[in-house]
Amino acid sequence: MSRPDLRLSGLRRYFPILTWSRDYNRTVLTNDLMAAVIVTIMLIPQSLAYALLAGLPAEMGLYASILPLVAYAIFGTSRTLAVGPVAVVSLMTAAAAGKLAAQGTPEYIMAAITLAFLSGLMLLVMGLFRLGFLANFLSHPVIAGFITASGVLIATSQMKHILGVRAEGHNLIDMLTNLIAEFDAINWITLVIGCASLAFLFWVRKGLKPLLLSLGLKPRMAELLAKAGPVIAVALSILVVWLFALDERGVAIVGQVPMGLPPLTLPGFSADLWGQLFGSALLISIIGFVESVSVAQTLAAKKRQRIVPDQELVGLGASNIAAAVSGGYPVTGGFARSVVNFDAGAETPAAGAYTAIGIALAALLLTPLLYFLPKAVLAATIIVAVLSLVDFSILRKSWTYSRVDFAAVSATIVLTLGFGVEIGVSAGVALSILLFLYKTSRPHVAEVGLVPGTQHFRNIKRHEVETHDSLVTIRIDESLYFANAAFLQDLIYDRIVCDQPIRDVVLMCSAVNEIDMSALESLEAINTRLDELGIRLHMSEVKGPVMDRLKRSHFLQDMTGEVFLSQYDAHVALTGGNAQGRAAATD
């Protein structure tokens, strides 16, 4: 490959737009434009609603849906991921900024902008150093538990807007207590608007499209109108509030939304501010990345496409920095809008850029029309969107499959509901890592024997197999490292303390992908202890990379036994091909 080709290949690694733009044509343009129209219609009320959830001015939701989409189109690898404000990240933003200042203050807004900038830097650095694998330490059950609990918190937090009362709180108990205390202050007109909006939006999700199809509309048009349900609710509620002057009767409205394109903004560069926001920014980065990559991989698989997780970090990092310099707040790939983008026929990230143009036009031309928009309608939009995230079936599934996972999921849900999202997600991260360490520190280890008439070896407790009194074969079903090295030592020592005339112990290493220094020292200790008892230590089916590492030490020279290519070779060599004794199968 020539030097220019190598340079171009390197550029495509960091600028995926150079790859997909080569085959861009009129058909792709048409499909992307159609998808952009549908997503724009959906995203306008969502952006306003999520800004409300984050405790920020409504226009910041629009600002966070313009430049970040353009940045992702340049740097992202998913063809259909739609970036912007999402419910969970908006709630986490409110929790983080709320610790530093009161909602609505310049300090609160600056904290949200700085949070986006910090998150963007973290994601960018992780992407450049290819640290996308770190997200794998978050187990799916824990993430599912956190998102479920967050959905409940988000829906509960919006009930104050449905009821027309003032009730704050960062956990479920505080929210419910404050809502009950404000029961006498309910604005019944606001409640009617909120409940009507909820009923309409729930019906739209399931009932509008079949109704339109029955009236003879084409599927594509019916789909478009069904996705426009929130826009219809917004338009009707604005009209009702304006006609009947309901704002003068206590109905909370959005009020004046500045008209124009996003302003150029800068984050705060105070060391104290960065220090206070660092932990929150890291959690938002991790959760946002996990959610985004999960959606992107799911949609890419449907079209036999692939995404590059490390480059996704770069794309999301650039999107968050773009949000910070254009008056926005932290963003990530959203599930609902990405699915809509996919179903609408988007073929390239350019659909996101066209959506950004649509949102920019709305910010330029439509914001005066939003003055009489009731906050109860935006709250209803959020509630309907987040309830689809709530899935308590994960408790039943995890209880059935793994009690350890059930304990982790339950703890994550309880801590998130009881103490707020930051403690909940921090606990989720810690539990994911602790679960990994716990499971691998007590690996599955089985004593195996030869299945009669074959060269296969199976667990003596599960199968009827041939064994030999002088030979013990231990199959290790996990890599060996510092956390489980002592466990293996204890297991082998316990096994050889018996009346059986054991002469040889074989470690069957077919599932061992790594042996670290601590495990190597344990193997050396086992070899020494067995040698003192007149027992030889052998290994079988050692993988190439593991053997390469062992050859760099003195262990193989000091080992009293041999390394066999297969366990069957070890069995034949150490027993002379004769089996003595038979272990009965058990459950």
ZAMARGU-4260 file (C-alpha; in steps of 0.2 Angstrom, whole numbers, plus 5000, padded with zeros to 4 digits):
<rodrens>
0) 5000/5000/5000 | 5007/5017/4995 | 5010/5031/5008 | 4995/5041/5002 | 4984/5026/5004
5) 4991/5023/5021 | 4988/5041/5026 | 4970/5040/5019 | 4966/5024/5028 | 4972/5033/5044
10) 4961/5047/5041 | 4946/5036/5038 | 4950/5028/5055 | 4946/5044/5064 | 4934/5052/5051
15) 4922/5038/5046 | 4913/5051/5035 | 4927/5049/5022 | 4921/5031/5021 | 4902/5032/5019
20) 4902/5048/5009 | 4911/5040/4994 | 4895/5030/4989 | 4883/5044/4993 | 4870/5046/4979
25) 4853/5053/4976 | 4843/5038/4982 | 4853/5038/4999 | 4850/5057/5000 | 4831/5055/4998
30) 4830/5041/5011 | 4841/5051/5023 | 4830/5067/5021 | 4814/5057/5024 | 4821/5050/5040
35) 4827/5067/5045 | 4810/5074/5043 | 4802/5061/5054 | 4816/5062/5068 | 4815/5081/5068
40) 4796/5080/5071 | 4799/5068/5086 | 4815/5077/5092 | 4808/5095/5094 | 4796/5091/5109
45) 4808/5078/5116 | 4822/5090/5117 | 4811/5103/5126 | 4805/5090/5138 | 4822/5083/5142
50) 4829/5100/5145 | 4815/5102/5157 | 4820/5086/5166 | 4838/5092/5167 | 4831/5108/5176
55) 4838/5119/5161 | 4829/5132/5150 | 4819/5124/5136 | 4830/5131/5122 | 4845/5121/5129
60) 4837/5105/5123 | 4836/5112/5106 | 4854/5118/5106 | 4860/5101/5112 | 4851/5093/5096
65) 4860/5103/5083 | 4879/5104/5083 | 4881/5087/5092 | 4872/5078/5078 | 4884/5086/5065
70) 4899/5081/5075 | 4893/5063/5076 | 4890/5063/5058 | 4908/5067/5055 | 4916/5055/5069
75) 4903/5042/5072 | 4903/5024/5065 | 4884/5020/5066 | 4874/5023/5051 | 4858/5026/5061
80) 4862/5031/5079 | 4853/5048/5083 | 4863/5058/5096 | 4855/5071/5108 | 4847/5073/5125
85) 4841/5057/5133 | 4831/5054/5149 | 4844/5045/5160 | 4858/5057/5156 | 4846/5072/5158
90) 4842/5066/5176 | 4860/5063/5180 | 4864/5081/5174 | 4851/5088/5185 | 4858/5078/5200
95) 4876/5083/5197 | 4872/5102/5193 | 4859/5102/5208 | 4873/5099/5220 | 4882/5115/5215
100) 4868/5128/5212 | 4849/5131/5212 | 4840/5127/5196 | 4838/5142/5184 | 4853/5151/5190
105) 4868/5155/5179 | 4879/5144/5190 | 4868/5129/5187 | 4868/5132/5168 | 4887/5134/5168
110) 4888/5118/5178 | 4878/5108/5165 | 4888/5115/5150 | 4905/5111/5159 | 4898/5094/5163
115) 4896/5091/5144 | 4913/5097/5141 | 4921/5086/5154 | 4911/5071/5148 | 4917/5075/5130
120) 4935/5076/5135 | 4934/5060/5144 | 4926/5050/5130 | 4938/5058/5118 | 4953/5052/5128
125) 4946/5035/5131 | 4943/5033/5112 | 4960/5039/5107 | 4968/5027/5119 | 4956/5013/5114
130) 4948/5010/5131 | 4931/5005/5125 | 4933/4988/5133 | 4931/4997/5150 | 4912/4997/5147
135) 4912/4978/5147 | 4914/4979/5166 | 4896/4985/5168 | 4886/4969/5168 | 4870/4970/5158
140) 4858/4965/5173 | 4866/4979/5183 | 4863/4992/5169 | 4845/4985/5166 | 4842/4988/5185
145) 4849/5005/5185 | 4839/5010/5169 | 4823/5003/5177 | 4825/5012/5193 | 4830/5028/5183
150) 4814/5027/5173 | 4803/5026/5189 | 4813/5041/5196 | 4811/5051/5180 | 4792/5047/5179
155) 4789/5052/5197 | 4799/5068/5196 | 4788/5074/5182 | 4772/5071/5192 | 4774/5088/5200
160) 4771/5096/5183 | 4756/5085/5180 | 4749/5090/5196 | 4754/5108/5195 | 4763/5109/5212
165) 4781/5112/5218 | 4789/5096/5224 | 4808/5093/5223 | 4819/5078/5228 | 4832/5067/5221
170) 4826/5050/5227 | 4809/5041/5227 | 4805/5044/5245 | 4808/5062/5245 | 4798/5065/5229
175) 4783/5055/5235 | 4784/5063/5252 | 4784/5081/5244 | 4770/5076/5232 | 4759/5070/5246
180) 4763/5086/5256 | 4757/5097/5241 | 4741/5088/5238 | 4730/5102/5243 | 4739/5114/5231
185) 4735/5104/5215 | 4730/5114/5200 | 4715/5105/5193 | 4716/5113/5176 | 4734/5107/5175
190) 4730/5090/5181 | 4716/5089/5167 | 4729/5094/5154 | 4742/5082/5160 | 4731/5067/5161
195) 4723/5071/5144 | 4741/5072/5137 | 4746/5056/5145 | 4730/5047/5138 | 4733/5054/5121
200) 4751/5050/5120 | 4749/5032/5126 | 4735/5030/5113 | 4746/5037/5099 | 4760/5024/5102
205) 4748/5010/5099 | 4732/5015/5091 | 4735/5030/5079 | 4744/5020/5066 | 4731/5006/5064
210) 4717/5019/5064 | 4726/5029/5050 | 4729/5013/5040 | 4711/5008/5041 | 4706/5026/5034
215) 4716/5021/5019 | 4733/5031/5022 | 4749/5023/5015 | 4760/5015/5028 | 4774/5027/5027
220) 4762/5042/5029 | 4753/5033/5044 | 4770/5030/5052 | 4775/5048/5050 | 4759/5055/5058
225) 4760/5042/5072 | 4777/5048/5076 | 4771/5066/5076 | 4759/5062/5091 | 4769/5072/5103
230) 4769/5087/5091 | 4750/5086/5089 | 4749/5086/5108 | 4760/5101/5109 | 4751/5111/5096
235) 4734/5107/5103 | 4739/5111/5121 | 4747/5128/5115 | 4731/5132/5106 | 4720/5128/5121
240) 4730/5138/5134 | 4731/5153/5122 | 4712/5153/5118 | 4707/5151/5136 | 4721/5161/5144
245) 4724/5146/5156 | 4741/5153/5160 | 4732/5166/5170 | 4723/5152/5180 | 4739/5144/5187
250) 4744/5133/5172 | 4763/5133/5171 | 4770/5137/5154 | 4787/5137/5145 | 4786/5155/5143
255) 4798/5165/5132 | 4810/5154/5122 | 4825/5164/5114 | 4824/5164/5095 | 4840/5160/5085
260) 4854/5148/5083 | 4864/5141/5097 | 4876/5154/5105 | 4894/5151/5106 | 4898/5146/5124
265) 4913/5141/5134 | 4913/5129/5149 | 4920/5135/5166 | 4938/5131/5168 | 4939/5133/5187
270) 4949/5119/5195 | 4937/5118/5209 | 4922/5116/5197 | 4930/5103/5187 | 4935/5093/5203
275) 4917/5094/5209 | 4910/5088/5192 | 4923/5075/5188 | 4915/5060/5196 | 4898/5064/5189
280) 4905/5067/5172 | 4914/5050/5172 | 4898/5041/5177 | 4888/5051/5163 | 4901/5046/5151
285) 4901/5028/5155 | 4882/5026/5156 | 4880/5036/5140 | 4893/5026/5131 | 4885/5009/5136
290) 4868/5015/5131 | 4874/5022/5115 | 4884/5007/5109 | 4871/4995/5114 | 4858/5003/5103
295) 4871/5006/5089 | 4876/4987/5089 | 4859/4981/5089 | 4854/4992/5074 | 4870/4989/5065
300) 4867/4970/5066 | 4851/4971/5057 | 4859/4977/5042 | 4875/4967/5043 | 4885/4983/5047
305) 4898/4985/5061 | 4902/4999/5072 | 4919/5002/5080 | 4917/5005/5099 | 4933/5015/5101
310) 4928/5026/5087 | 4911/5028/5095 | 4920/5035/5110 | 4928/5048/5099 | 4911/5052/5090
315) 4902/5054/5107 | 4916/5064/5114 | 4915/5076/5099 | 4897/5077/5101 | 4898/5082/5119
320) 4911/5095/5116 | 4900/5102/5102 | 4886/5103/5115 | 4897/5112/5127 | 4902/5126/5115
325) 4884/5128/5108 | 4874/5131/5124 | 4869/5113/5126 | 4872/5099/5140 | 4878/5081/5140
330) 4871/5070/5125 | 4872/5052/5120 | 4863/5040/5107 | 4845/5039/5111 | 4836/5022/5110
335) 4819/5028/5104 | 4825/5041/5091 | 4838/5029/5084 | 4825/5016/5081 | 4814/5029/5073
340) 4828/5034/5062 | 4832/5016/5057 | 4814/5012/5054 | 4812/5028/5044 | 4825/5022/5032
345) 4841/5032/5037 | 4856/5025/5027 | 4870/5036/5033 | 4875/5048/5048 | 4870/5062/5036
350) 4852/5059/5041 | 4858/5066/5058 | 4866/5081/5050 | 4849/5085/5041 | 4840/5083/5057
355) 4851/5096/5065 | 4846/5108/5051 | 4828/5104/5055 | 4831/5108/5073 | 4840/5124/5069
360) 4826/5130/5058 | 4814/5126/5072 | 4825/5137/5084 | 4825/5151/5072 | 4807/5151/5067
365) 4796/5142/5079 | 4801/5146/5096 | 4789/5161/5098 | 4775/5148/5096 | 4781/5139/5111
370) 4777/5153/5123 | 4760/5145/5129 | 4766/5127/5129 | 4761/5119/5146 | 4775/5111/5156
375) 4762/5097/5160 | 4762/5092/5141 | 4781/5091/5141 | 4781/5081/5157 | 4768/5069/5149
380) 4780/5067/5134 | 4794/5062/5146 | 4783/5050/5156 | 4777/5040/5141 | 4795/5039/5134
385) 4803/5033/5150 | 4790/5020/5155 | 4796/5010/5141 | 4813/5009/5149 | 4805/5001/5165
390) 4807/4982/5165 | 4805/4974/5182 | 4805/4957/5174 | 4824/4958/5175 | 4821/4953/5194
395) 4812/4937/5189 | 4824/4933/5176 | 4839/4936/5187 | 4832/4926/5201 | 4828/4911/5190
400) 4845/4911/5182 | 4858/4918/5195 | 4855/4923/5213 | 4871/4933/5213 | 4865/4943/5198
405) 4848/4945/5207 | 4857/4952/5222 | 4866/4965/5211 | 4851/4970/5201 | 4840/4972/5217
410) 4854/4982/5226 | 4856/4994/5211 | 4837/4997/5210 | 4835/4999/5229 | 4850/5011/5230
415) 4845/5021/5214 | 4827/5023/5221 | 4832/5026/5239 | 4848/5037/5237 | 4847/5045/5219
420) 4855/5041/5202 | 4873/5045/5206 | 4874/5033/5221 | 4864/5020/5211 | 4875/5020/5196
425) 4891/5021/5207 | 4885/5006/5216 | 4881/4998/5199 | 4898/5000/5193 | 4906/4994/5209
430) 4894/4979/5210 | 4898/4974/5192 | 4917/4974/5196 | 4914/4965/5212 | 4903/4952/5204
435) 4917/4949/5191 | 4930/4947/5205 | 4919/4936/5215 | 4914/4924/5201 | 4932/4923/5194
440) 4940/4921/5212 | 4930/4905/5214 | 4931/4897/5197 | 4923/4881/5192 | 4935/4867/5194
445) 4931/4849/5191 | 4940/4832/5193 | 4938/4823/5177 | 4939/4806/5170 | 4939/4797/5153
450) 4922/4794/5145 | 4923/4775/5140 | 4927/4772/5122 | 4932/4790/5118 | 4946/4802/5121
455) 4935/4814/5130 | 4936/4819/5148 | 4921/4824/5159 | 4917/4829/5177 | 4917/4813/5188
460) 4901/4820/5197 | 4891/4821/5182 | 4896/4807/5171 | 4901/4789/5172 | 4919/4789/5168
465) 4935/4779/5170 | 4948/4785/5183 | 4964/4778/5190 | 4968/4778/5209 | 4986/4785/5206
470) 4980/4799/5194 | 4970/4814/5198 | 4966/4826/5184 | 4959/4843/5188 | 4951/4854/5174
475) 4952/4872/5177 | 4938/4882/5169 | 4945/4900/5171 | 4961/4910/5168 | 4972/4910/5183
480) 4976/4926/5191 | 4979/4934/5209 | 4961/4933/5214 | 4959/4914/5212 | 4977/4908/5214
485) 4975/4903/5232 | 4958/4895/5229 | 4967/4883/5217 | 4980/4879/5229 | 4968/4875/5243
490) 4957/4864/5232 | 4972/4853/5226 | 4979/4852/5244 | 4962/4846/5250 | 4960/4833/5236
495) 4977/4825/5239 | 4974/4822/5258 | 4966/4805/5256 | 4970/4786/5257 | 4971/4785/5238
500) 4989/4781/5232 | 4991/4797/5221 | 5007/4798/5211 | 5002/4811/5198 | 4991/4826/5197
505) 4987/4834/5180 | 4981/4851/5178 | 4970/4851/5162 | 4971/4869/5156 | 4960/4869/5140
510) 4950/4884/5147 | 4965/4894/5154 | 4969/4909/5144 | 4980/4918/5156 | 4992/4914/5170
515) 4998/4930/5179 | 5013/4932/5191 | 5003/4928/5207 | 4996/4912/5199 | 5013/4907/5193
520) 5019/4908/5211 | 5005/4897/5217 | 5009/4884/5203 | 5027/4884/5210 | 5021/4882/5228
525) 5009/4868/5222 | 5024/4859/5213 | 5035/4860/5228 | 5022/4854/5240 | 5017/4839/5229
530) 5036/4835/5226 | 5038/4834/5245 | 5024/4821/5245 | 5031/4811/5231 | 5018/4817/5219
535) 5022/4823/5201 | 5013/4839/5194 | 5009/4839/5176 | 4999/4850/5164 | 4989/4847/5148
540) 4981/4856/5134 | 4991/4872/5138 | 4987/4886/5125 | 5001/4893/5115 | 5001/4911/5122
545) 5001/4904/5140 | 5015/4892/5136 | 5025/4906/5128 | 5023/4916/5145 | 5028/4900/5155
550) 5044/4898/5145 | 5050/4915/5151 | 5050/4908/5169 | 5059/4894/5177 | 5043/4885/5181
555) 5044/4872/5167 | 5062/4867/5171 | 5057/4865/5190 | 5041/4856/5187 | 5042/4838/5192
560) 5031/4832/5178 | 5028/4835/5160 | 5017/4846/5148 | 5006/4835/5137 | 4998/4840/5121
565) 4981/4833/5126 | 4973/4826/5141 | 4971/4809/5133 | 4990/4808/5130 | 4993/4812/5148
570) 4980/4798/5153 | 4989/4785/5142 | 5006/4790/5148 | 5003/4790/5166 | 4991/4775/5167
575) 4998/4764/5154 | 4981/4765/5146 | 4973/4755/5160 | 4959/4762/5171 | 4956/4756/5188
580) 4940/4761/5197 | 4924/4769/5190 | 4915/4785/5197 | 4896/4784/5196 | 4887/4798/5188
585) 4878/4810/5199 | 4867/4826/5197
</rodrens>
